[in-house]
Amino acid sequence: MRTRKQGRADHRRGIGDGRQHGASFAREGAKVVVADMLDDEGKKIAAEITAANGAAMYQHLDVTSEAEWQAAIAATLAAYGKLDILVNDAGIAAARS
């Protein structure tokens, strides 16, 4: 049975909520690119998705850099041949005092 995301290439940005979104997409058959500035955490998330029989890779990305966006999209296309879904889950949370 084909799911809505099976065979689709998904570029996922964000460590927090992005972790849950990426895992969910992978369970439905999407190929996920985890992208963030936090390399160790991003690589760990991609490894967790892969360990759960999903397809995932990590790509360093600073969303304020156009060149890094271009590199991330190029890496996605090189790995998966297409990009169907892009979720930009970037954000910075600050504690209120």
C-alpha positions in Angstrom: 0.0 0.0 0.0 1.4 3.4 -1.0 1.2 6.2 1.6 0.8 9.9 0.7 4.6 10.5 1.3 6.0 7.3 0.0 8.8 7.9 -2.6 8.7 11.7 -2.0 11.9 13.6 -1.1 11.5 15.8 2.0 13.9 18.5 3.1 13.4 19.1 6.8 14.9 22.0 8.7 14.9 22.1 12.5 16.1 20.0 15.3 13.2 20.3 17.8 9.8 19.8 16.2 11.7 18.9 13.0 12.8 15.7 14.7 9.2 14.5 15.1 8.1 15.7 11.7 11.1 14.0 9.9 10.5 10.7 11.7 6.8 10.9 10.9 7.5 11.6 7.2 10.0 8.8 7.1 7.5 6.3 8.6 5.2 7.2 5.7 7.9 6.5 3.2 9.5 9.9 2.5 13.2 10.3 2.0 14.2 12.9 4.6 17.0 15.5 4.6 17.7 16.8 8.1 19.3 20.2 7.9 20.5 22.5 10.7 23.5 24.4 12.0 23.8 21.9 14.9 25.8 19.2 13.1 26.1 16.6 15.8 22.4 16.8 16.7 21.3 16.8 13.0 23.5 13.8 12.2 22.0 11.9 15.2 18.5 12.5 14.0 19.3 11.3 10.5 20.9 8.2 12.1 17.8 7.6 14.3 15.6 7.8 11.2 17.8 5.4 9.3 18.0 3.0 12.2 14.2 2.9 12.2 14.4 1.7 8.5 13.8 5.2 7.1 15.7 7.0 4.5 17.5 10.1 5.8 20.7 12.2 5.4 22.1 15.2 7.2 23.0 18.5 5.6 24.5 21.5 7.4 22.4 24.6 6.8 22.4 28.1 8.1 19.0 29.5 6.9 20.4 33.0 6.8 22.9 32.0 4.0 21.6 31.9 0.5 24.7 29.9 -0.6 24.0 27.3 2.1 20.4 27.0 0.9 21.6 26.4 -2.6 24.1 23.8 -1.4 21.4 22.0 0.7 19.0 21.9 -2.3 21.7 20.6 -4.5 22.6 17.9 -2.0 19.0 16.9 -1.8 18.7 16.7 -5.6 22.0 14.8 -5.8 20.9 12.2 -3.2 17.2 11.8 -4.1 16.8 13.2 -7.6 13.9 15.5 -6.6 12.4 17.7 -3.9 8.7 17.4 -3.3 8.2 18.8 0.2 10.1 21.5 2.1 9.4 22.3 5.7 11.3 25.2 7.2 11.0 24.7 10.9 13.8 27.1 11.9 13.3 29.2 15.0 15.0 30.4 18.1 13.2 30.2 21.4 14.1 32.5 24.2 13.0 32.1 27.8 10.8 34.9 29.1 11.8 36.5 32.4 
